[in-house]
Amino acid sequence: MRTIEFEATVTNGVIEFPPEYREQIANSVHVKLSMNDFVGQPQMTILDQWLASPIRLTDFQPLSREGVHER
């Protein structure tokens, strides 16, 4: 495997290869992306949303250790 390193600007999700490398690129490439900056917020998962706004119950009592293992 050969490694080529270059700087590029992403336009509409597309990275354009420099002209000097275009003839050398075959059907498949392995991509390792390093970003100088991050745009936007990372996407919250459903678990992140639940942890951010838990449901509060007034009469909630967590199970005891014995209660967890009872059947």
Helices and strands as residue ranges (DSSP letters): E 10-11, E 14-15, H 19-22, H 46-52, H 65-69
